[in-house]
Amino acid sequence: MLRWMWRQLTSMRTALQLLLLLAVAAVPGSLFPQRRANPAVVTQYLKDNPDTGPWLDRLQMFDVFSSVWFSAIYLLLFTSLVGCVLPRTKAHFKALRSAPPRTPRRFTRLPQHGTIVLNGGGAGTPALDPATAIKDAAAILRKLRYRVDIRDAGTATPSVGAERGFMKEAGNLLFHTALIGVLVSVAIGGVFGYRGQKLIVEGEGFTNALIGYDSFSPGTNFNPDTLTPFALTLDDFDVRFNRDEQATYGQPLDFTARMTVQESPDRPAEDRVLKVNSPIGIGGTNVYLVGNGYAPVVEIRDGEGNIAFSGPVPSQPTDSAYTSTIVIKAPDANPDQLGFVGFFLPTAVVNSEGLAFGSDPDPFNPRLNLNSYYGDLGLDDGTPRSVYQLDTTNLTQLNGRDLDAGGIVLEPGQTYELPDGRGSITFDSLKRFVALDITYDPGKIGALIFSTLALTGLILSLITARRRVWIKARATPEGGTTLEYGLLARGEDSGLRNEAVKLEQALSSHWGVTPSKDEQKEPEPSPDTPQHI
């Protein structure tokens, strides 16, 4: 039973089925949020779906690529490929060293066969004995890139066996071996690699340390000591929008982040340019530009006149006009903590009803529209809170469109005094920020190399045909020699007939013989004709 199970697992059919199953098993990783990529989204999903969420979590739908069932398919596929490739490789090397199969007795049972008569003397054709004819035929087969083996040279019916197309099986083995390499490379990347996200405002920097990331997804065997000790600073970020064509007016054309990069503490800093799809590589770590937006610079003073917060606050764009939501928290304000929530408009336009909306992504008329709150922001109890959300459950609202004080509307340089002497907020200036994706994948080079090898092996296996040829010679009563040939392919081969014609023409032209029409016709296969080796 164990032997039967091993044969089933290591069959090519099982390997293909497992490969397809692995692709299907990866689908839930795209349908459901993954905890490694964004744990906050998973938490929110569980909160929004209290009935189905826990069951999905038990089935590891939020940890698909590290789940038990996905890992089991992965390991079974790896085992199946290894168990399939090793014996086939052994058999292939044995076939390379072995001679072609013995010459068939009846060539008429082969899919393609024919006969050429070499007249002995006369008609300008020299008399040939069967042994010499077979040697000449073997030379012709070598020119056609066949591996030949002459047998029965001392008998009345010598023959030659030939075969070619070993690159087909070699390409097949290369494809499956390379597929194993791809699996190993991907596993190495998942075990030792990492991926993190960082948001940087103009003028600010980042050092490659765990504490510096906004979110971080390590591999299962990740070691913090392997982090490349680089530092970078965002000097300037420029976005170029289309201003020439009406149909695409305002659409972004180019994103350019000019950065100062120091690859290690003992190396000098240098200026680098970061663009979309043009990452910065630093010691095997790649830095990608994945997002951008505006960061209004605000100053908040509390009710005692002290500065409770001062600096840029990144906003989250929601549309092509960069209309952005923004949350500002001042936990150090006294006597009560202050919080602000609202939206930022790079180019604000007010309609007839007094509602403001964004009309252009460039900051032609920047404006902050905020509501303010005071009370306990919930930051002191140790519970993780998103910087992009403000929980107003335990807060008292100060400003809003529906309140007597109205909402807060600020343009650069303006200050708003909060009601009841709670403090003030000032919109000082405007900066841009970039969102970076920082990845380290030690297996990506191997995955690229093995993927290329797999494609090469697949092409070789598709364009190469495995064929065998036998030629047998015998003397005629008239003193001439008759050559009988036959061809056989491994599997279906639509080009076998053309190969037979090519061989027949090569043999005939060598001795100056014109085959008869009957000899050139494609023979009708008999019911018991074998179709493959």
C-alpha positions in Angstrom: 0.0 0.0 0.0 2.8 2.4 0.9 4.6 1.7 -2.4 1.3 2.3 -4.3 0.8 5.6 -2.5 4.3 6.7 -3.3 3.8 5.9 -7.0 0.6 7.8 -7.0 2.2 10.8 -5.3 5.2 10.9 -7.5 3.3 10.6 -10.8 3.3 13.5 -13.2 -0.5 13.6 -13.2 -0.5 14.1 -9.4 2.2 16.9 -9.7 0.1 18.8 -12.2 -3.0 18.4 -10.1 -1.2 19.6 -7.0 0.1 22.6 -9.0 -3.4 23.5 -10.0 -4.6 23.0 -6.5 -1.9 25.3 -5.2 -3.1 28.0 -7.6 -6.7 27.5 -6.4 -5.7 27.5 -2.8 -4.0 31.0 -3.3 -7.4 32.5 -4.4 -8.6 33.2 -0.8 -5.5 35.2 -0.2 -6.8 37.7 -2.7 -10.4 37.6 -1.6 -9.9 38.1 2.2 -7.6 40.5 3.9 -4.4 38.9 5.2 -3.2 39.4 8.7 0.5 39.6 7.7 -0.2 42.4 5.2 -2.6 44.5 7.2 -3.7 43.2 10.6 -5.9 46.3 11.2 -8.1 45.5 8.2 -8.5 41.9 9.4 -9.5 43.2 12.9 -12.1 45.5 11.2 -13.4 42.6 9.0 -13.9 40.5 12.1 -15.7 43.3 13.8 -17.9 43.9 10.8 -18.7 40.2 10.3 -19.3 38.8 13.8 -21.0 35.6 12.4 -18.8 34.5 9.5 -15.5 36.2 10.6 -14.6 33.8 13.4 -15.3 30.8 11.3 -13.1 32.2 8.5 -10.4 32.8 11.0 -10.6 29.2 12.2 -10.2 28.1 8.6 -7.1 30.4 8.5 -8.5 32.4 5.6 -6.8 35.5 7.0 -3.4 33.7 7.1 -3.7 31.7 3.8 0.0 31.5 2.8 1.1 30.3 6.3 -2.0 28.1 6.9 -1.7 24.4 7.5 -3.6 23.4 4.4 -1.7 25.7 2.0 1.6 24.5 3.5 0.5 20.9 3.1 -0.2 21.4 -0.6 3.1 23.2 -1.0 5.1 20.4 0.6 3.2 17.6 -1.2 3.9 19.4 -4.5 7.6 19.7 -3.6 7.7 16.0 -2.6 5.8 14.9 -5.8 8.2 16.8 -8.1 11.3 15.5 -6.4 10.0 11.9 -6.4 9.1 12.3 -10.1 12.2 14.0 -11.3 14.8 11.8 -9.7 13.8 8.4 -11.2 13.1 10.1 -14.6 16.6 11.7 -14.6 18.2 8.4 -13.8 16.2 6.7 -16.6 17.1 9.6 -19.0 20.9 9.2 -18.4 20.5 5.5 -18.8 18.8 6.0 -22.2 21.6 8.4 -23.2 24.2 5.7 -22.7 22.2 2.8 -24.2 22.0 1.9 -27.9 18.8 2.4 -29.9 16.3 -0.5 -29.6 16.7 -3.6 -31.8 15.7 -3.4 -35.4 12.1 -4.5 -36.0 11.5 -7.6 -38.2 8.5 -6.1 -40.0 8.9 -2.5 -41.0 5.4 -2.4 -42.4 4.1 -2.2 -38.9 5.7 1.2 -38.3 3.8 4.4 -38.9 6.2 5.5 -41.7 8.2 3.1 -43.8 9.5 2.6 -47.3 11.9 0.8 -49.6 14.7 2.0 -51.9 16.3 -0.3 -54.5 20.0 0.3 -55.4 20.7 -1.5 -58.7 24.0 -3.3 -58.8 26.2 -1.8 -61.5 24.7 -0.3 -64.6 22.9 3.0 -65.0 25.9 4.7 -63.5 25.2 3.2 -60.1 28.1 1.2 -58.6 27.4 -2.1 -57.1 27.0 -1.9 -53.3 27.1 -4.7 -50.8 24.6 -4.4 -47.9 27.4 -3.7 -45.3 28.7 -0.7 -47.3 25.2 0.6 -47.9 24.5 0.5 -44.2 27.7 2.4 -43.4 26.7 5.1 -45.9 23.2 5.2 -44.5 24.6 5.6 -41.0 26.7 8.5 -42.2 23.6 10.1 -43.7 21.7 9.7 -40.4 24.5 11.3 -38.5 24.2 14.4 -40.8 20.6 14.5 -39.9 21.6 14.7 -36.2 20.7 11.1 -35.3 22.7 8.9 -32.9 23.4 5.7 -34.8 24.3 2.1 -33.9 25.2 -0.4 -36.6 24.3 -4.0 -35.9 24.5 -7.4 -37.6 27.4 -6.0 -39.8 28.6 -9.5 -40.6 25.3 -11.0 -41.7 23.4 -10.9 -44.9 20.9 -8.3 -43.5 22.9 -5.7 -41.7 21.0 -2.8 -40.2 21.4 0.5 -38.4 19.3 1.9 -35.5 19.1 5.6 -34.9 17.3 8.0 -32.6 17.3 11.6 -31.7 15.2 14.1 -29.7 16.8 13.5 -26.3 16.5 17.2 -25.7 12.7 16.7 -25.4 13.1 14.7 -22.2 16.0 16.9 -21.1 13.8 20.0 -21.5 11.0 18.2 -19.6 13.3 17.4 -16.7 14.8 20.9 -16.8 11.3 22.3 -16.5 10.3 20.2 -13.5 13.7 20.7 -11.8 13.5 24.4 -12.3 10.0 24.3 -10.8 11.4 22.8 -7.7 14.0 25.6 -7.7 11.2 28.1 -7.9 9.4 26.5 -4.9 12.6 26.5 -2.9 13.4 30.2 -3.8 9.9 31.3 -2.9 10.2 29.4 0.4 13.5 31.1 1.2 12.0 34.5 0.5 9.1 33.6 2.8 11.3 32.3 5.6 14.1 34.9 5.6 12.6 37.9 3.9 10.5 40.8 5.2 8.3 43.6 4.0 7.4 46.9 5.7 5.7 50.1 5.0 6.7 53.6 5.9 5.2 57.1 5.3 7.7 59.9 5.1 6.9 63.6 4.9 9.1 66.1 3.0 12.2 67.0 5.1 11.9 63.9 7.3 14.0 60.7 7.2 13.9 57.0 7.9 16.4 54.6 9.4 16.0 50.9 8.6 15.2 49.6 12.0 12.1 47.8 13.3 11.0 50.7 15.4 11.0 53.0 12.3 8.3 51.1 10.3 4.6 51.9 10.3 3.8 48.3 9.7 6.2 45.3 9.3 5.7 41.7 8.1 8.7 39.5 8.9 9.4 36.0 7.5 9.0 33.0 9.8 12.8 32.9 10.4 13.5 36.6 10.2 16.4 37.9 12.2 16.4 41.7 13.0 20.2 41.6 12.7 19.9 41.0 9.0 18.4 44.5 8.4 20.5 46.6 6.1 21.6 49.6 8.1 20.6 52.3 5.6 19.0 55.7 6.1 17.1 57.9 3.7 15.6 61.4 3.7 12.9 62.7 1.5 14.2 66.0 0.2 11.5 66.8 -2.3 8.5 65.2 -3.9 7.1 66.5 -7.2 4.0 65.4 -9.0 3.4 66.5 -12.6 -0.2 66.6 -13.7 -1.6 66.8 -17.2 -2.5 70.4 -18.2 -2.5 70.0 -22.0 -5.3 67.7 -22.9 -8.9 68.4 -21.9 -10.0 64.7 -21.8 -7.3 63.8 -19.2 -6.9 67.2 -17.6 -5.6 66.9 -14.0 -4.4 63.3 -14.3 -1.0 62.5 -12.9 1.8 62.1 -15.4 4.9 61.6 -13.3 5.9 61.1 -9.6 9.4 62.0 -8.6 10.9 61.6 -5.1 14.3 63.1 -4.6 16.0 61.4 -1.7 19.3 61.4 0.2 20.4 57.9 0.8 23.2 56.6 3.1 23.7 52.9 2.5 25.7 52.3 5.7 27.1 54.4 8.5 30.6 54.3 7.1 29.6 55.4 3.6 28.8 59.0 2.4 25.3 60.0 1.6 24.3 60.4 -2.0 21.3 61.8 -3.9 18.9 59.2 -5.5 15.7 59.5 -7.4 12.7 57.3 -6.7 9.9 56.8 -9.2 7.0 54.5 -9.7 8.2 51.1 -11.0 11.8 52.4 -10.5 12.8 51.4 -7.0 15.9 52.2 -5.1 18.1 49.2 -4.3 20.2 49.2 -1.2 22.1 46.1 -0.3 19.5 43.7 -1.5 16.6 45.7 -0.1 14.3 47.5 -2.5 12.4 50.7 -1.7 9.2 51.2 -3.8 7.1 54.3 -4.2 3.5 53.1 -3.7 1.5 56.2 -2.6 1.6 59.9 -1.9 -0.5 62.8 -0.6 -0.6 66.0 1.3 0.5 66.7 4.9 -0.8 70.0 6.3 1.5 71.5 8.9 -0.6 72.5 11.9 0.0 73.9 15.4 -2.4 73.2 18.3 -2.4 75.2 21.5 -4.3 74.0 24.5 -6.5 76.0 26.9 -3.5 77.1 28.9 -1.8 78.5 25.8 0.9 75.8 25.6 1.8 74.1 22.3 0.2 70.7 22.5 1.1 69.6 19.0 3.1 71.0 16.1 4.1 69.4 12.8 2.8 67.8 9.6 -0.2 65.5 9.6 -0.5 63.1 6.6 -4.0 62.9 5.1 -5.5 60.1 3.1 -6.5 60.8 -0.5 -9.9 59.5 -1.5 -10.3 60.6 -5.1 -8.3 61.9 -8.2 -8.6 65.5 -6.9 -6.8 64.4 -3.8 -9.7 65.2 -1.5 -8.3 63.7 1.7 -9.6 62.7 5.1 -7.5 63.9 8.0 -7.3 63.1 11.8 -5.3 65.3 14.2 -4.8 64.2 17.8 -3.3 66.3 20.6 -3.1 64.0 23.7 -0.8 66.5 25.5 -3.4 69.3 25.6 -4.6 70.6 28.9 -7.0 70.6 30.7 -8.6 68.2 28.2 -7.2 66.3 25.3 -8.1 67.6 21.8 -9.0 65.8 18.6 -9.9 67.0 15.1 -11.4 65.1 12.2 -12.3 66.4 8.8 -11.0 66.7 5.2 -8.4 68.6 3.3 -8.9 70.1 -0.2 -5.9 71.0 -2.3 -8.1 73.3 -4.5 -11.3 74.1 -2.7 -14.4 75.3 -4.5 -17.5 76.4 -2.6 -20.9 75.8 -4.3 -24.0 78.0 -4.0 -25.1 76.0 -0.9 -21.8 76.7 0.9 -20.4 73.2 0.5 -16.8 72.9 -0.3 -15.4 70.3 -2.6 -12.1 69.6 -4.3 -11.7 70.5 -8.0 -8.0 69.9 -8.7 -5.1 67.9 -7.3 -2.6 70.7 -7.3 -2.7 73.0 -4.2 -4.1 76.2 -5.9 -6.5 76.9 -3.0 -5.7 74.6 -0.1 -8.2 74.4 2.7 -8.8 72.5 5.9 -12.3 71.7 7.0 -12.4 70.2 10.6 -14.7 69.3 13.5 -13.1 69.5 16.9 -13.6 67.3 20.1 -12.3 67.3 23.6 -12.1 64.6 26.2 -10.3 61.3 26.6 -8.8 60.1 23.3 -8.2 56.6 24.6 -4.4 56.7 24.1 -3.4 56.2 27.7 -4.8 52.7 28.3 -2.3 50.9 26.0 -4.9 49.9 23.5 -3.6 50.2 19.9 -5.3 53.0 18.0 -5.1 53.9 14.3 -3.7 57.3 13.7 -6.1 57.7 10.8 -9.3 57.2 12.9 -10.7 59.1 15.8 -13.0 57.3 18.3 -15.5 60.0 19.4 -17.4 57.7 21.8 -16.0 59.3 24.9 -15.5 62.8 23.4 -17.5 65.9 23.4 -17.9 67.8 20.2 -16.8 71.5 20.0 -17.2 72.3 16.4 -19.4 71.1 13.5 -21.7 72.3 10.8 -24.7 71.4 13.0 -23.4 73.2 16.1 -23.7 76.9 16.9 -19.9 77.4 16.6 -20.0 75.9 13.1 -17.1 74.0 11.5 -13.5 75.0 11.3 -12.3 76.3 7.9 -8.6 77.2 7.6 -6.4 78.4 4.8 -2.6 78.5 5.1 -1.5 81.0 7.7 -4.9 81.2 9.4 -5.7 80.4 13.1 -9.0 79.4 14.6 -9.8 79.9 18.3 -11.7 77.0 19.8 -15.0 77.6 21.7 -15.0 77.9 25.5 -11.3 78.8 25.6 -10.2 75.2 24.8 -7.3 76.4 22.7 -6.6 77.1 19.1 -5.4 75.5 15.8 -3.2 77.1 13.1 -2.8 75.9 9.5 0.9 76.9 9.0 1.9 75.4 5.7 1.6 72.5 3.4 4.0 69.6 2.6 3.8 66.4 0.6 4.4 62.8 1.8 5.3 59.5 0.1 4.2 56.0 1.1 7.1 53.5 0.7 7.1 49.8 0.5 10.4 48.3 1.7 11.0 44.7 0.8 13.8 42.2 1.2 13.5 38.9 -0.6 16.6 36.8 -0.7 14.9 34.2 -3.0 13.9 36.6 -5.8 17.1 36.2 -7.8 16.8 32.4 -7.6 13.1 32.6 -8.5 14.0 34.6 -11.6 16.7 32.2 -12.7 14.7 29.1 -12.1 11.6 30.7 -13.8 13.8 31.4 -16.9 15.1 27.8 -16.8 11.6 26.5 -16.5 10.5 28.4 -19.5 13.6 27.3 -21.5 12.9 23.7 -20.6 9.2 24.0 -21.5 10.1 25.4 -25.0 12.7 22.6 -25.6 10.1 20.0 -24.7 7.5 21.5 -27.0 9.7 22.1 -30.1 11.8 18.8 -29.9 10.4 15.6 -31.3 11.7 12.2 -30.1 12.1 9.9 -33.1 13.6 6.6 -34.0 14.8 5.3 -37.4 15.8 1.9 -38.6 17.4 1.0 -41.9 18.0 -2.6 -43.0 19.9 -3.7 -46.1 19.7 -7.0 -48.0 21.1 -8.2 -51.3 18.9 -8.7 -54.3 19.2 -11.7 -56.8 20.2 -9.2 -59.5 23.3 -8.2 -57.5 21.9 -5.0 -56.1 20.9 -3.9 -52.6 17.5 -3.1 -51.2 17.2 -0.6 -48.3 14.2 -0.8 -46.1 13.6 2.0 -43.6 11.0 2.7 -41.0 10.3 5.6 -38.5 8.6 5.7 -35.2 7.8 8.7 -32.9 7.2 8.9 -29.2 3.7 10.0 -28.8 1.8 12.0 -31.4 4.1 13.6 -34.0 2.5 15.4 -36.9 5.9 16.0 -38.5 6.9 12.3 -38.7 5.7 12.1 -42.3 7.8 15.0 -43.3 10.8 13.4 -41.6 10.2 10.2 -43.6 10.2 12.2 -46.8 13.3 14.1 -45.8 15.1 10.8 -45.0 14.0 9.2 -48.2 15.2 12.2 -50.3 18.6 12.1 -48.5 19.1 8.4 -49.1 17.9 8.6 -52.7 20.0 11.7 -53.6 23.1 10.1 -52.1 22.9 7.1 -54.6 21.2 9.0 -57.4 18.1 6.9 -57.1 14.6 8.2 -57.8 12.0 6.3 -55.7 8.9 5.1 -57.4 5.6 6.8 -56.8 4.4 3.8 -54.9 7.4 4.1 -52.6 6.6 7.8 -52.0 3.0 7.2 -51.0 2.1 7.2 -47.4 1.3 3.7 -46.4 -2.0 2.8 -44.8 -1.3 1.8 -41.2 -2.4 -1.6 -40.2 -4.8 -2.0 -37.2 -2.0 -3.3 -35.0 0.4 -0.5 -35.9 2.0 0.9 -32.7 1.5 4.7 -32.4 4.2 5.4 -29.8 7.2 3.9 -28.3 
